[in-house]
Amino acid sequence: MISRFERREPSRSLARFYRLEVAPTLFGEWSLRRIWGRIGTEGRARLETYPTRAEALDAAARIERLRHRRGYVRRPGPAGGAE
């Protein structure tokens, strides 16, 4: 699962992205990778692991709610900050 969000406020020169990726690891766990930064850059990343897919998806949903509260909007299409 990959979700991409953007927040743009031209009056404040603000153009940011946030990406969530849930995927299995080689050791039977599930990872949640968060990538964020200014649109057009590679951004920063954080990786968290969870014992089950459900826990990773729950964590992703919680983060998604926080991003929406901060003004981010879900964007369809390719999931990348530097394209």
PyMOL Python script that loads the backbone (N, CA, C, O; Angstrom):
from pymol import cmd

cmd.read_pdbstr("""\
ATOM      1  N   MET A   1       0.831  -1.166   0.000  1.00  0.00           N
ATOM      2  CA  MET A   1       0.000   0.000   0.000  1.00  0.00           C
ATOM      3  C   MET A   1       0.885   1.242   0.000  1.00  0.00           C
ATOM      4  O   MET A   1       1.802   1.367   0.812  1.00  0.00           O
ATOM      5  N   ILE A   2       0.602   2.136  -0.903  1.00  0.00           N
ATOM      6  CA  ILE A   2       1.328   3.409  -0.962  1.00  0.00           C
ATOM      7  C   ILE A   2       0.301   4.530  -1.005  1.00  0.00           C
ATOM      8  O   ILE A   2      -0.617   4.505  -1.825  1.00  0.00           O
ATOM      9  N   SER A   3       0.453   5.506  -0.132  1.00  0.00           N
ATOM     10  CA  SER A   3      -0.423   6.683  -0.106  1.00  0.00           C
ATOM     11  C   SER A   3       0.443   7.927  -0.206  1.00  0.00           C
ATOM     12  O   SER A   3       1.504   8.019   0.413  1.00  0.00           O
ATOM     13  N   ARG A   4      -0.024   8.873  -0.988  1.00  0.00           N
ATOM     14  CA  ARG A   4       0.721  10.115  -1.169  1.00  0.00           C
ATOM     15  C   ARG A   4      -0.171  11.301  -0.848  1.00  0.00           C
ATOM     16  O   ARG A   4      -1.349  11.324  -1.204  1.00  0.00           O
ATOM     17  N   PHE A   5       0.406  12.286  -0.169  1.00  0.00           N
ATOM     18  CA  PHE A   5      -0.316  13.489   0.233  1.00  0.00           C
ATOM     19  C   PHE A   5       0.522  14.710  -0.113  1.00  0.00           C
ATOM     20  O   PHE A   5       1.752  14.649  -0.129  1.00  0.00           O
ATOM     21  N   GLU A   6      -0.151  15.809  -0.387  1.00  0.00           N
ATOM     22  CA  GLU A   6       0.549  17.067  -0.667  1.00  0.00           C
ATOM     23  C   GLU A   6      -0.130  18.201   0.074  1.00  0.00           C
ATOM     24  O   GLU A   6      -1.327  18.165   0.359  1.00  0.00           O
ATOM     25  N   ARG A   7       0.668  19.198   0.374  1.00  0.00           N
ATOM     26  CA  ARG A   7       0.158  20.435   0.961  1.00  0.00           C
ATOM     27  C   ARG A   7       0.817  21.582   0.218  1.00  0.00           C
ATOM     28  O   ARG A   7       2.042  21.703   0.199  1.00  0.00           O
ATOM     29  N   ARG A   8      -0.004  22.418  -0.391  1.00  0.00           N
ATOM     30  CA  ARG A   8       0.504  23.554  -1.154  1.00  0.00           C
ATOM     31  C   ARG A   8      -0.171  24.834  -0.689  1.00  0.00           C
ATOM     32  O   ARG A   8      -1.398  24.921  -0.624  1.00  0.00           O
ATOM     33  N   GLU A   9       0.636  25.806  -0.372  1.00  0.00           N
ATOM     34  CA  GLU A   9       0.151  27.139  -0.018  1.00  0.00           C
ATOM     35  C   GLU A   9       1.080  28.145  -0.705  1.00  0.00           C
ATOM     36  O   GLU A   9       2.081  28.558  -0.120  1.00  0.00           O
ATOM     37  N   PRO A  10       0.757  28.540  -1.936  1.00  0.00           N
ATOM     38  CA  PRO A  10       1.637  29.447  -2.683  1.00  0.00           C
ATOM     39  C   PRO A  10       1.908  30.764  -1.970  1.00  0.00           C
ATOM     40  O   PRO A  10       2.998  31.320  -2.102  1.00  0.00           O
ATOM     41  N   SER A  11       0.940  31.272  -1.217  1.00  0.00           N
ATOM     42  CA  SER A  11       1.147  32.548  -0.521  1.00  0.00           C
ATOM     43  C   SER A  11       2.251  32.448   0.528  1.00  0.00           C
ATOM     44  O   SER A  11       2.889  33.448   0.858  1.00  0.00           O
ATOM     45  N   ARG A  12       2.475  31.250   1.048  1.00  0.00           N
ATOM     46  CA  ARG A  12       3.528  31.031   2.041  1.00  0.00           C
ATOM     47  C   ARG A  12       4.737  30.323   1.442  1.00  0.00           C
ATOM     48  O   ARG A  12       5.664  29.955   2.162  1.00  0.00           O
ATOM     49  N   SER A  13       4.727  30.130   0.113  1.00  0.00           N
ATOM     50  CA  SER A  13       5.799  29.418  -0.587  1.00  0.00           C
ATOM     51  C   SER A  13       5.974  28.013  -0.008  1.00  0.00           C
ATOM     52  O   SER A  13       7.093  27.541   0.188  1.00  0.00           O
ATOM     53  N   LEU A  14       4.845  27.360   0.258  1.00  0.00           N
ATOM     54  CA  LEU A  14       4.837  26.052   0.879  1.00  0.00           C
ATOM     55  C   LEU A  14       4.405  25.009  -0.150  1.00  0.00           C
ATOM     56  O   LEU A  14       3.330  25.121  -0.741  1.00  0.00           O
ATOM     57  N   ALA A  15       5.233  24.010  -0.358  1.00  0.00           N
ATOM     58  CA  ALA A  15       4.922  22.905  -1.268  1.00  0.00           C
ATOM     59  C   ALA A  15       5.579  21.654  -0.690  1.00  0.00           C
ATOM     60  O   ALA A  15       6.772  21.422  -0.885  1.00  0.00           O
ATOM     61  N   ARG A  16       4.791  20.853   0.019  1.00  0.00           N
ATOM     62  CA  ARG A  16       5.325  19.685   0.723  1.00  0.00           C
ATOM     63  C   ARG A  16       4.602  18.406   0.315  1.00  0.00           C
ATOM     64  O   ARG A  16       3.447  18.435  -0.109  1.00  0.00           O
ATOM     65  N   PHE A  17       5.307  17.283   0.453  1.00  0.00           N
ATOM     66  CA  PHE A  17       4.704  15.983   0.201  1.00  0.00           C
ATOM     67  C   PHE A  17       4.910  15.091   1.413  1.00  0.00           C
ATOM     68  O   PHE A  17       5.798  15.326   2.233  1.00  0.00           O
ATOM     69  N   TYR A  18       4.079  14.068   1.512  1.00  0.00           N
ATOM     70  CA  TYR A  18       4.185  13.064   2.571  1.00  0.00           C
ATOM     71  C   TYR A  18       3.745  11.754   1.950  1.00  0.00           C
ATOM     72  O   TYR A  18       2.687  11.695   1.323  1.00  0.00           O
ATOM     73  N   ARG A  19       4.533  10.704   2.111  1.00  0.00           N
ATOM     74  CA  ARG A  19       4.227   9.411   1.505  1.00  0.00           C
ATOM     75  C   ARG A  19       4.296   8.316   2.559  1.00  0.00           C
ATOM     76  O   ARG A  19       5.211   8.299   3.382  1.00  0.00           O
ATOM     77  N   LEU A  20       3.332   7.402   2.536  1.00  0.00           N
ATOM     78  CA  LEU A  20       3.296   6.261   3.442  1.00  0.00           C
ATOM     79  C   LEU A  20       3.356   4.984   2.614  1.00  0.00           C
ATOM     80  O   LEU A  20       2.610   4.838   1.645  1.00  0.00           O
ATOM     81  N   GLU A  21       4.234   4.063   2.985  1.00  0.00           N
ATOM     82  CA  GLU A  21       4.368   2.794   2.280  1.00  0.00           C
ATOM     83  C   GLU A  21       4.333   1.656   3.296  1.00  0.00           C
ATOM     84  O   GLU A  21       5.129   1.642   4.234  1.00  0.00           O
ATOM     85  N   VAL A  22       3.419   0.704   3.119  1.00  0.00           N
ATOM     86  CA  VAL A  22       3.349  -0.481   3.968  1.00  0.00           C
ATOM     87  C   VAL A  22       3.744  -1.673   3.112  1.00  0.00           C
ATOM     88  O   VAL A  22       3.180  -1.895   2.040  1.00  0.00           O
ATOM     89  N   ALA A  23       4.733  -2.450   3.602  1.00  0.00           N
ATOM     90  CA  ALA A  23       5.235  -3.596   2.831  1.00  0.00           C
ATOM     91  C   ALA A  23       5.782  -4.662   3.779  1.00  0.00           C
ATOM     92  O   ALA A  23       6.191  -4.351   4.898  1.00  0.00           O
ATOM     93  N   PRO A  24       5.790  -5.924   3.328  1.00  0.00           N
ATOM     94  CA  PRO A  24       6.361  -6.987   4.170  1.00  0.00           C
ATOM     95  C   PRO A  24       7.886  -6.891   4.194  1.00  0.00           C
ATOM     96  O   PRO A  24       8.507  -6.412   3.245  1.00  0.00           O
ATOM     97  N   THR A  25       8.472  -7.351   5.287  1.00  0.00           N
ATOM     98  CA  THR A  25       9.933  -7.408   5.381  1.00  0.00           C
ATOM     99  C   THR A  25      10.380  -8.833   5.077  1.00  0.00           C
ATOM    100  O   THR A  25       9.548  -9.727   4.927  1.00  0.00           O
ATOM    101  N   LEU A  26      11.664  -9.044   4.989  1.00  0.00           N
ATOM    102  CA  LEU A  26      12.207 -10.384   4.732  1.00  0.00           C
ATOM    103  C   LEU A  26      12.094 -11.298   5.941  1.00  0.00           C
ATOM    104  O   LEU A  26      12.309 -12.505   5.826  1.00  0.00           O
ATOM    105  N   PHE A  27      11.760 -10.736   7.101  1.00  0.00           N
ATOM    106  CA  PHE A  27      11.739 -11.510   8.337  1.00  0.00           C
ATOM    107  C   PHE A  27      10.322 -11.780   8.844  1.00  0.00           C
ATOM    108  O   PHE A  27      10.142 -12.141  10.006  1.00  0.00           O
ATOM    109  N   GLY A  28       9.316 -11.608   7.981  1.00  0.00           N
ATOM    110  CA  GLY A  28       7.947 -11.913   8.352  1.00  0.00           C
ATOM    111  C   GLY A  28       7.210 -10.802   9.072  1.00  0.00           C
ATOM    112  O   GLY A  28       6.055 -10.979   9.462  1.00  0.00           O
ATOM    113  N   GLU A  29       7.849  -9.667   9.255  1.00  0.00           N
ATOM    114  CA  GLU A  29       7.187  -8.512   9.873  1.00  0.00           C
ATOM    115  C   GLU A  29       6.663  -7.608   8.761  1.00  0.00           C
ATOM    116  O   GLU A  29       6.788  -7.921   7.577  1.00  0.00           O
ATOM    117  N   TRP A  30       6.080  -6.495   9.156  1.00  0.00           N
ATOM    118  CA  TRP A  30       5.593  -5.498   8.199  1.00  0.00           C
ATOM    119  C   TRP A  30       6.228  -4.160   8.511  1.00  0.00           C
ATOM    120  O   TRP A  30       6.381  -3.784   9.673  1.00  0.00           O
ATOM    121  N   SER A  31       6.597  -3.442   7.458  1.00  0.00           N
ATOM    122  CA  SER A  31       7.238  -2.142   7.650  1.00  0.00           C
ATOM    123  C   SER A  31       6.304  -1.015   7.217  1.00  0.00           C
ATOM    124  O   SER A  31       5.501  -1.159   6.295  1.00  0.00           O
ATOM    125  N   LEU A  32       6.439   0.096   7.907  1.00  0.00           N
ATOM    126  CA  LEU A  32       5.769   1.339   7.530  1.00  0.00           C
ATOM    127  C   LEU A  32       6.881   2.344   7.278  1.00  0.00           C
ATOM    128  O   LEU A  32       7.605   2.734   8.194  1.00  0.00           O
ATOM    129  N   ARG A  33       7.003   2.752   6.030  1.00  0.00           N
ATOM    130  CA  ARG A  33       8.023   3.736   5.655  1.00  0.00           C
ATOM    131  C   ARG A  33       7.323   5.058   5.409  1.00  0.00           C
ATOM    132  O   ARG A  33       6.375   5.145   4.629  1.00  0.00           O
ATOM    133  N   ARG A  34       7.813   6.098   6.098  1.00  0.00           N
ATOM    134  CA  ARG A  34       7.278   7.449   5.939  1.00  0.00           C
ATOM    135  C   ARG A  34       8.345   8.292   5.274  1.00  0.00           C
ATOM    136  O   ARG A  34       9.485   8.340   5.734  1.00  0.00           O
ATOM    137  N   ILE A  35       7.974   8.956   4.190  1.00  0.00           N
ATOM    138  CA  ILE A  35       8.892   9.848   3.482  1.00  0.00           C
ATOM    139  C   ILE A  35       8.201  11.205   3.385  1.00  0.00           C
ATOM    140  O   ILE A  35       7.029  11.285   3.016  1.00  0.00           O
ATOM    141  N   TRP A  36       8.923  12.262   3.713  1.00  0.00           N
ATOM    142  CA  TRP A  36       8.324  13.596   3.674  1.00  0.00           C
ATOM    143  C   TRP A  36       9.376  14.621   3.299  1.00  0.00           C
ATOM    144  O   TRP A  36      10.575  14.391   3.454  1.00  0.00           O
ATOM    145  N   GLY A  37       8.906  15.762   2.803  1.00  0.00           N
ATOM    146  CA  GLY A  37       9.820  16.850   2.462  1.00  0.00           C
ATOM    147  C   GLY A  37       9.187  17.824   1.490  1.00  0.00           C
ATOM    148  O   GLY A  37       7.982  17.793   1.237  1.00  0.00           O
ATOM    149  N   ARG A  38      10.016  18.672   0.966  1.00  0.00           N
ATOM    150  CA  ARG A  38       9.574  19.670  -0.002  1.00  0.00           C
ATOM    151  C   ARG A  38       9.410  18.997  -1.362  1.00  0.00           C
ATOM    152  O   ARG A  38      10.244  18.183  -1.758  1.00  0.00           O
ATOM    153  N   ILE A  39       8.337  19.333  -2.075  1.00  0.00           N
ATOM    154  CA  ILE A  39       8.107  18.763  -3.405  1.00  0.00           C
ATOM    155  C   ILE A  39       9.288  19.117  -4.298  1.00  0.00           C
ATOM    156  O   ILE A  39       9.726  20.267  -4.338  1.00  0.00           O
ATOM    157  N   GLY A  40       9.797  18.122  -5.010  1.00  0.00           N
ATOM    158  CA  GLY A  40      10.947  18.315  -5.880  1.00  0.00           C
ATOM    159  C   GLY A  40      12.250  17.853  -5.251  1.00  0.00           C
ATOM    160  O   GLY A  40      13.295  17.868  -5.902  1.00  0.00           O
ATOM    161  N   THR A  41      12.196  17.438  -3.969  1.00  0.00           N
ATOM    162  CA  THR A  41      13.392  16.925  -3.297  1.00  0.00           C
ATOM    163  C   THR A  41      13.203  15.445  -2.974  1.00  0.00           C
ATOM    164  O   THR A  41      12.102  14.908  -3.099  1.00  0.00           O
ATOM    165  N   GLU A  42      14.265  14.807  -2.567  1.00  0.00           N
ATOM    166  CA  GLU A  42      14.200  13.413  -2.171  1.00  0.00           C
ATOM    167  C   GLU A  42      13.481  13.241  -0.841  1.00  0.00           C
ATOM    168  O   GLU A  42      12.820  12.226  -0.618  1.00  0.00           O
ATOM    169  N   GLY A  43      13.603  14.207   0.028  1.00  0.00           N
ATOM    170  CA  GLY A  43      12.926  14.176   1.317  1.00  0.00           C
ATOM    171  C   GLY A  43      13.667  13.367   2.364  1.00  0.00           C
ATOM    172  O   GLY A  43      14.773  12.880   2.130  1.00  0.00           O
ATOM    173  N   ARG A  44      13.042  13.235   3.514  1.00  0.00           N
ATOM    174  CA  ARG A  44      13.593  12.458   4.630  1.00  0.00           C
ATOM    175  C   ARG A  44      12.730  11.227   4.804  1.00  0.00           C
ATOM    176  O   ARG A  44      11.593  11.195   4.333  1.00  0.00           O
ATOM    177  N   ALA A  45      13.259  10.206   5.479  1.00  0.00           N
ATOM    178  CA  ALA A  45      12.505   8.966   5.638  1.00  0.00           C
ATOM    179  C   ALA A  45      12.670   8.401   7.040  1.00  0.00           C
ATOM    180  O   ALA A  45      13.676   8.625   7.714  1.00  0.00           O
ATOM    181  N   ARG A  46      11.649   7.664   7.455  1.00  0.00           N
ATOM    182  CA  ARG A  46      11.683   6.940   8.729  1.00  0.00           C
ATOM    183  C   ARG A  46      11.025   5.587   8.484  1.00  0.00           C
ATOM    184  O   ARG A  46       9.995   5.501   7.815  1.00  0.00           O
ATOM    185  N   LEU A  47      11.627   4.532   9.031  1.00  0.00           N
ATOM    186  CA  LEU A  47      11.119   3.177   8.864  1.00  0.00           C
ATOM    187  C   LEU A  47      10.761   2.604  10.223  1.00  0.00           C
ATOM    188  O   LEU A  47      11.567   2.630  11.153  1.00  0.00           O
ATOM    189  N   GLU A  48       9.539   2.083  10.329  1.00  0.00           N
ATOM    190  CA  GLU A  48       9.081   1.439  11.557  1.00  0.00           C
ATOM    191  C   GLU A  48       8.608   0.038  11.189  1.00  0.00           C
ATOM    192  O   GLU A  48       8.052  -0.156  10.108  1.00  0.00           O
ATOM    193  N   THR A  49       8.818  -0.943  12.065  1.00  0.00           N
ATOM    194  CA  THR A  49       8.357  -2.298  11.790  1.00  0.00           C
ATOM    195  C   THR A  49       7.282  -2.698  12.795  1.00  0.00           C
ATOM    196  O   THR A  49       7.290  -2.268  13.948  1.00  0.00           O
ATOM    197  N   TYR A  50       6.366  -3.524  12.329  1.00  0.00           N
ATOM    198  CA  TYR A  50       5.241  -4.010  13.129  1.00  0.00           C
ATOM    199  C   TYR A  50       5.124  -5.515  12.940  1.00  0.00           C
ATOM    200  O   TYR A  50       5.482  -6.033  11.882  1.00  0.00           O
ATOM    201  N   PRO A  51       4.624  -6.229  13.954  1.00  0.00           N
ATOM    202  CA  PRO A  51       4.520  -7.687  13.845  1.00  0.00           C
ATOM    203  C   PRO A  51       3.493  -8.160  12.817  1.00  0.00           C
ATOM    204  O   PRO A  51       3.664  -9.223  12.221  1.00  0.00           O
ATOM    205  N   THR A  52       2.423  -7.378  12.602  1.00  0.00           N
ATOM    206  CA  THR A  52       1.378  -7.800  11.671  1.00  0.00           C
ATOM    207  C   THR A  52       1.052  -6.684  10.680  1.00  0.00           C
ATOM    208  O   THR A  52       1.336  -5.510  10.914  1.00  0.00           O
ATOM    209  N   ARG A  53       0.447  -7.096   9.569  1.00  0.00           N
ATOM    210  CA  ARG A  53       0.035  -6.134   8.544  1.00  0.00           C
ATOM    211  C   ARG A  53      -1.031  -5.195   9.110  1.00  0.00           C
ATOM    212  O   ARG A  53      -1.013  -3.995   8.840  1.00  0.00           O
ATOM    213  N   ALA A  54      -1.953  -5.744   9.891  1.00  0.00           N
ATOM    214  CA  ALA A  54      -3.028  -4.932  10.464  1.00  0.00           C
ATOM    215  C   ALA A  54      -2.479  -3.807  11.338  1.00  0.00           C
ATOM    216  O   ALA A  54      -2.982  -2.685  11.288  1.00  0.00           O
ATOM    217  N   GLU A  55      -1.455  -4.095  12.135  1.00  0.00           N
ATOM    218  CA  GLU A  55      -0.868  -3.061  12.987  1.00  0.00           C
ATOM    219  C   GLU A  55      -0.188  -1.983  12.153  1.00  0.00           C
ATOM    220  O   GLU A  55      -0.283  -0.798  12.474  1.00  0.00           O
ATOM    221  N   ALA A  56       0.494  -2.382  11.089  1.00  0.00           N
ATOM    222  CA  ALA A  56       1.147  -1.408  10.211  1.00  0.00           C
ATOM    223  C   ALA A  56       0.106  -0.529   9.523  1.00  0.00           C
ATOM    224  O   ALA A  56       0.298   0.681   9.406  1.00  0.00           O
ATOM    225  N   LEU A  57      -0.993  -1.126   9.069  1.00  0.00           N
ATOM    226  CA  LEU A  57      -2.051  -0.354   8.415  1.00  0.00           C
ATOM    227  C   LEU A  57      -2.752   0.576   9.403  1.00  0.00           C
ATOM    228  O   LEU A  57      -3.128   1.691   9.041  1.00  0.00           O
ATOM    229  N   ASP A  58      -2.929   0.132  10.641  1.00  0.00           N
ATOM    230  CA  ASP A  58      -3.513   1.000  11.669  1.00  0.00           C
ATOM    231  C   ASP A  58      -2.629   2.219  11.924  1.00  0.00           C
ATOM    232  O   ASP A  58      -3.125   3.339  12.046  1.00  0.00           O
ATOM    233  N   ALA A  59      -1.325   1.995  12.004  1.00  0.00           N
ATOM    234  CA  ALA A  59      -0.385   3.102  12.214  1.00  0.00           C
ATOM    235  C   ALA A  59      -0.425   4.067  11.027  1.00  0.00           C
ATOM    236  O   ALA A  59      -0.389   5.283  11.211  1.00  0.00           O
ATOM    237  N   ALA A  60      -0.501   3.521   9.811  1.00  0.00           N
ATOM    238  CA  ALA A  60      -0.575   4.365   8.616  1.00  0.00           C
ATOM    239  C   ALA A  60      -1.858   5.189   8.621  1.00  0.00           C
ATOM    240  O   ALA A  60      -1.837   6.367   8.263  1.00  0.00           O
ATOM    241  N   ALA A  61      -2.972   4.581   9.021  1.00  0.00           N
ATOM    242  CA  ALA A  61      -4.251   5.309   9.077  1.00  0.00           C
ATOM    243  C   ALA A  61      -4.195   6.440  10.101  1.00  0.00           C
ATOM    244  O   ALA A  61      -4.732   7.522   9.863  1.00  0.00           O
ATOM    245  N   ARG A  62      -3.548   6.190  11.238  1.00  0.00           N
ATOM    246  CA  ARG A  62      -3.413   7.224  12.271  1.00  0.00           C
ATOM    247  C   ARG A  62      -2.599   8.406  11.732  1.00  0.00           C
ATOM    248  O   ARG A  62      -2.964   9.564  11.937  1.00  0.00           O
ATOM    249  N   ILE A  63      -1.510   8.107  11.050  1.00  0.00           N
ATOM    250  CA  ILE A  63      -0.662   9.165  10.488  1.00  0.00           C
ATOM    251  C   ILE A  63      -1.409   9.920   9.394  1.00  0.00           C
ATOM    252  O   ILE A  63      -1.288  11.139   9.274  1.00  0.00           O
ATOM    253  N   GLU A  64      -2.186   9.180   8.594  1.00  0.00           N
ATOM    254  CA  GLU A  64      -2.966   9.827   7.542  1.00  0.00           C
ATOM    255  C   GLU A  64      -3.953  10.831   8.139  1.00  0.00           C
ATOM    256  O   GLU A  64      -4.111  11.930   7.609  1.00  0.00           O
ATOM    257  N   ARG A  65      -4.611  10.467   9.224  1.00  0.00           N
ATOM    258  CA  ARG A  65      -5.542  11.404   9.886  1.00  0.00           C
ATOM    259  C   ARG A  65      -4.809  12.659  10.364  1.00  0.00           C
ATOM    260  O   ARG A  65      -5.326  13.770  10.236  1.00  0.00           O
ATOM    261  N   LEU A  66      -3.618  12.483  10.908  1.00  0.00           N
ATOM    262  CA  LEU A  66      -2.833  13.642  11.360  1.00  0.00           C
ATOM    263  C   LEU A  66      -2.450  14.540  10.188  1.00  0.00           C
ATOM    264  O   LEU A  66      -2.505  15.765  10.304  1.00  0.00           O
ATOM    265  N   ARG A  67      -2.068  13.949   9.073  1.00  0.00           N
ATOM    266  CA  ARG A  67      -1.699  14.744   7.896  1.00  0.00           C
ATOM    267  C   ARG A  67      -2.898  15.542   7.399  1.00  0.00           C
ATOM    268  O   ARG A  67      -2.754  16.710   7.037  1.00  0.00           O
ATOM    269  N   HIS A  68      -4.080  14.927   7.378  1.00  0.00           N
ATOM    270  CA  HIS A  68      -5.285  15.641   6.935  1.00  0.00           C
ATOM    271  C   HIS A  68      -5.578  16.831   7.840  1.00  0.00           C
ATOM    272  O   HIS A  68      -5.965  17.898   7.363  1.00  0.00           O
ATOM    273  N   ARG A  69      -5.394  16.651   9.144  1.00  0.00           N
ATOM    274  CA  ARG A  69      -5.619  17.757  10.079  1.00  0.00           C
ATOM    275  C   ARG A  69      -4.655  18.906   9.840  1.00  0.00           C
ATOM    276  O   ARG A  69      -4.967  20.061  10.132  1.00  0.00           O
ATOM    277  N   ARG A  70      -3.489  18.588   9.309  1.00  0.00           N
ATOM    278  CA  ARG A  70      -2.495  19.634   9.046  1.00  0.00           C
ATOM    279  C   ARG A  70      -2.600  20.218   7.648  1.00  0.00           C
ATOM    280  O   ARG A  70      -1.748  21.005   7.237  1.00  0.00           O
ATOM    281  N   GLY A  71      -3.646  19.836   6.910  1.00  0.00           N
ATOM    282  CA  GLY A  71      -3.884  20.457   5.615  1.00  0.00           C
ATOM    283  C   GLY A  71      -3.393  19.682   4.411  1.00  0.00           C
ATOM    284  O   GLY A  71      -3.441  20.201   3.296  1.00  0.00           O
ATOM    285  N   TYR A  72      -2.924  18.463   4.594  1.00  0.00           N
ATOM    286  CA  TYR A  72      -2.470  17.652   3.468  1.00  0.00           C
ATOM    287  C   TYR A  72      -3.671  17.037   2.762  1.00  0.00           C
ATOM    288  O   TYR A  72      -4.670  16.704   3.399  1.00  0.00           O
ATOM    289  N   VAL A  73      -3.570  16.888   1.450  1.00  0.00           N
ATOM    290  CA  VAL A  73      -4.632  16.329   0.618  1.00  0.00           C
ATOM    291  C   VAL A  73      -4.075  15.102  -0.093  1.00  0.00           C
ATOM    292  O   VAL A  73      -2.960  15.133  -0.614  1.00  0.00           O
ATOM    293  N   ARG A  74      -4.857  14.013  -0.115  1.00  0.00           N
ATOM    294  CA  ARG A  74      -4.424  12.776  -0.792  1.00  0.00           C
ATOM    295  C   ARG A  74      -4.304  13.049  -2.295  1.00  0.00           C
ATOM    296  O   ARG A  74      -5.170  13.691  -2.889  1.00  0.00           O
ATOM    297  N   ARG A  75      -3.231  12.558  -2.892  1.00  0.00           N
ATOM    298  CA  ARG A  75      -2.989  12.707  -4.320  1.00  0.00           C
ATOM    299  C   ARG A  75      -2.884  11.339  -4.978  1.00  0.00           C
ATOM    300  O   ARG A  75      -2.140  10.480  -4.505  1.00  0.00           O
ATOM    301  N   PRO A  76      -3.618  11.128  -6.062  1.00  0.00           N
ATOM    302  CA  PRO A  76      -3.480   9.870  -6.808  1.00  0.00           C
ATOM    303  C   PRO A  76      -2.228   9.922  -7.683  1.00  0.00           C
ATOM    304  O   PRO A  76      -1.581  10.962  -7.806  1.00  0.00           O
ATOM    305  N   GLY A  77      -1.907   8.797  -8.277  1.00  0.00           N
ATOM    306  CA  GLY A  77      -0.801   8.766  -9.232  1.00  0.00           C
ATOM    307  C   GLY A  77       0.470   8.249  -8.632  1.00  0.00           C
ATOM    308  O   GLY A  77       0.467   7.645  -7.559  1.00  0.00           O
ATOM    309  N   PRO A  78       1.576   8.490  -9.334  1.00  0.00           N
ATOM    310  CA  PRO A  78       2.870   7.958  -8.870  1.00  0.00           C
ATOM    311  C   PRO A  78       3.216   8.484  -7.490  1.00  0.00           C
ATOM    312  O   PRO A  78       2.962   9.646  -7.173  1.00  0.00           O
ATOM    313  N   ALA A  79       3.791   7.628  -6.683  1.00  0.00           N
ATOM    314  CA  ALA A  79       4.130   8.017  -5.307  1.00  0.00           C
ATOM    315  C   ALA A  79       5.589   8.419  -5.235  1.00  0.00           C
ATOM    316  O   ALA A  79       6.459   7.565  -5.061  1.00  0.00           O
ATOM    317  N   GLY A  80       5.863   9.684  -5.364  1.00  0.00           N
ATOM    318  CA  GLY A  80       7.234  10.153  -5.253  1.00  0.00           C
ATOM    319  C   GLY A  80       7.288  11.631  -4.997  1.00  0.00           C
ATOM    320  O   GLY A  80       6.410  12.378  -5.429  1.00  0.00           O
ATOM    321  N   GLY A  81       8.302  12.055  -4.303  1.00  0.00           N
ATOM    322  CA  GLY A  81       8.422  13.479  -4.024  1.00  0.00           C
ATOM    323  C   GLY A  81       9.281  14.205  -5.031  1.00  0.00           C
ATOM    324  O   GLY A  81       9.145  15.416  -5.208  1.00  0.00           O
ATOM    325  N   ALA A  82      10.170  13.477  -5.696  1.00  0.00           N
ATOM    326  CA  ALA A  82      11.152  14.127  -6.548  1.00  0.00           C
ATOM    327  C   ALA A  82      10.848  13.994  -8.023  1.00  0.00           C
ATOM    328  O   ALA A  82      11.744  14.197  -8.844  1.00  0.00           O
ATOM    329  N   GLU A  83       9.609  13.658  -8.401  1.00  0.00           N
ATOM    330  CA  GLU A  83       9.360  13.529  -9.839  1.00  0.00           C
ATOM    331  C   GLU A  83       9.025  14.832 -10.491  1.00  0.00           C
ATOM    332  O   GLU A  83       8.791  14.876 -11.699  1.00  0.00           O
TER     333      GLU A  83
END
""", "prot")
cmd.dss("prot")
cmd.show_as("cartoon", "prot")
cmd.util.cbc("prot")
cmd.orient("prot")
